[in-house]
Amino acid sequence: MNKLYKYYSINNLSVASLTNGYCWYSNPNSFNDPFDTKIIQCELLQDLSFSKEKILCLSAINDNLLMWAHYTQSHKGFCIEFSDHTDEELVKLKSKGIFPNESNDKLSIVRNAREVEYKSTEEIEEYIADIPSTNDEFLKLYHNLDVEKQAALIKKIQKTSFIKHKDWSYEKEYRIINTSRNLIRFPGNISGVFFGMNMSSIEKRMIGMILSPDLKNRIKFYQMYRPHNKYSLKYRDFDLKKDLPDFGESLIA
């Protein structure tokens, strides 16, 4: 994927994120789905494989009704479009210490986001059927496998971080996982900002001003709206007269 989206509510955390240029990678224990990353019940595997994970959840879409309702506080927030960094940009960012001096395929950037797989209850149960559910069973199985089969088992276990029930498929989620820290540079350039239908003028203005210093020339602003006689969300170019009637002639200072 070259572009991915992140939905935000208006709060101190989202404002701090935009102001300082980072994304928050969450502990899976804070997710609203108690099965997320926990489809394996073995406590040892949870501790070894998932306890240190920090996850950034992104989406391939920017117009889903449920996501706007759930993640932007009833359309009062906004959605950010992240476009992948170019290789040339990554060279500069590494030289400044913003990204670690690692190969690009190891960086927490848009191109390395992994698509979530959505499965039915039966498919999930089939997937985990041969993975032990107790510590003793896992240790016994693992130590009886050769090195190649041990590696295959670990890979299968790690993949469960990217498996969710099909009930969540509307999110079209992509994930970036790291085990180092919670605060990491944006995974790409901010190329678009989509304002929710119920977002206030003063908060739209605030977001525009936060992003104004050196980004205004490459960021496009959009307004979400409901088309006439349709039950769907669309977006259009931001119109100052329609969408910011209370503030002068510019969204950005």
N, C-alpha and C positions, 0 to 999 in steps of 0.2 A: 504493500500500500504506500502511496505517495502522500496521502492526506488522511488524517484521522481527527476525531472530534472529542472534546471533553465538555461535559455539561457542568455548570456551576450555579449554585445559589449565591445570592449576595450576602456575604458575611465577612468577618474579619480575616478568615483563612483565605478566602478567594481573593480578596483585595490585596493581602500580603503576597500571595502567589504571583499576581500580575505585577505588583510593584517591584518585587525582587527577582523575577524571572525564573522561578522554579515551580516544579510540580511536587505534590505530596504523594509519596508512595505508602499505601495503607497496609497495616497489619491485617491479614485475612480474618482475624478474630472480630474485627469491627464491621465485617460485611453484613448486609441485611439478609443474606441467605445463609442459614446455619449449616447447610450442606456444602457450601462453596469451599473448595480445597480440602474438604473433609469426607469425601466419599469413601476413603479408607479409614477404618475405625481403629486400627492398630496404634496404640499410644506411642510406641517406640518410633514408628514411621512418621507420625505427626511431629514428634520432637526433632528427629534427625533431618527430615526432608522439608518441613514447612514452617517450623517455628521461627526461622530467621528471614523468611521471605517478606519482602515488601513489594506491593503490586500497584502499578498504575493502570487503571481501567480506562480504556478509550473505546470509541465507537466508530464504525464505518459510515454512520448516518447522522444527520443533523436535524431531522424533521419528524422524529417519532413522538406521537402524542403522549404515550406513557412516560417516556424518559423526560420530556419537558415537564410533565406533571410531578414526577417523583424527585428528580434531581435538581430542578431549578425553582423549587418551592412554588409550584402552581404557575409556571410561566413568568415568574417575577425576576428570574435570573437571566443567564446568558450562556452561550455555547461558543467555545473557541475552536477554530480550525488550525491545526498544526500541519505544516508542510515540511517534508523531510529536508534536513540539511544537505547541501551539496558536499562533495568530497573536499572541495577547496575551502568551504566554510569550516569543515571539521578540522582541517590542518591548522587553521588560525585559532580555533577554539581550544585545541590541544596545546598549542604553543602558549596560550594564556592560562593554562591550567584549569580551564572551565570543564573540559572533559579529560579523563585520564589518557595517558599515552598508550593506548591499546589499539588493536586492530578494529576497524570500523564495525565489524560484525559482532563485536562484544559490547558496543556502546548502547546506552539506554536512549535510543532514537527511534523515530517513526518506522524506518525500514526494518528494524529488528523486532517490532511488535508481532506477537504471535496470535493467530486467530483462535478464538475459543470454539471448541466443538460442542454442539448441542445434541444430547442423546435422550432417548426415552428411558423410563425407569427400568424396563427390561434390558435395554442395551447397556446401561450403567452397571446393573447387577451382573450381567454377563462379563463385562470388562473386568470387574474386581473379583470375580468368582474364584480365581486361582491365586489371589493375593491374600496372605494370612491376615486374620483379624485380631490375633493376640500376639503379644511379644514373644512368647515361647515358640509358637508355631512359626513365626517369621524367622527367628534365629536358627531354628532347626532346619528349615527349608534353605535358608541362605547359605549356611555352612556346608550343606550337602551338594551345592551347585558348583560347577567349574567356573572359572573366571569369566568366560564369555556369557554364560547364562546369568551370572550375578549381575553383569553390566546390563543385560537385557531386562532383568527384573527391575533394577533401579530406574532405567529409562522409562519403563512402563509406569512405575510409581510416580515419577516426576511429571509425567504427562497429565496426571489427574489434576494438576493446577490449572489446566486448560480445558477441563471438561465440566460442563454444567447441564442441568436438566433442560429439556427442550422448551419448557414453560418460559425460559428466559431468552429464547432465540430472537425475540423482537429487538433485543439490544444490539445484536450484530457486533459483539464485543471483541476487542483486541487487547492483549495484555503485554506489558513490559515488566519483567521481574528482576529485582536485584536483591542482594543479601548484604549490602554495605550500609546504606543509610536511608532515611525517609525523605530527605530533601535533595532533589536532583534537578539540574538544569532542565529547562523545557526540552522535550524530545524533538523539537523542530522549530522552525520559524512560525510565529503567529502570522497567518495570512488572511484570516477572516474572523470577524466577531459578529455573532448573531444575537440580537436583542430579543428577549421574550416578549410575548404579546402584552403581558401585564407589568412589564418593567417600567419603573417611574422615569420621568425625564431627568430628574436630578441624578439618578444612578447611571443612566446612559451617559450623561455628561461626565460623571466621575470616571467611568471606565475609559472614555475617550481621552481624558486628560492624563490618566495614568499611563496610557500607551503612547502618548504624543511625543516624548523627547526625541527618539531616533527611529521610531517605527511607523510613523504616520504615512510615509510614502509607499509602503508595501502592504499595509493592512487595508482590507476592504471591510466596510461596515454594512450590515444587513439588518432588516427588520422582519421578524416572523409575523405572519398574519394568516387569518382564515379566509380563503377565497369565497366570493359570494356564492351562496347556495351550495357549498361543498362542506364535507365533513373531513377536513384534512388540514395540514399545516403546509404553508409555502413560505418562501422568503423572497424579498425584493431588495434592491439597493436602498440604503438608508436615505430618507428624504427629510431634510432639516425642517421644512415647513410643516410636514405632516407629523413627524416623529419626535421633534424637539421644539415645540412651539413656544416654550417658555424661556429659551436661551438664545438670544442674538442670532448670529449668522454662521456659527461654526460649532461643530461637535468637539473639535480639538482646539485647545487654546493656541 
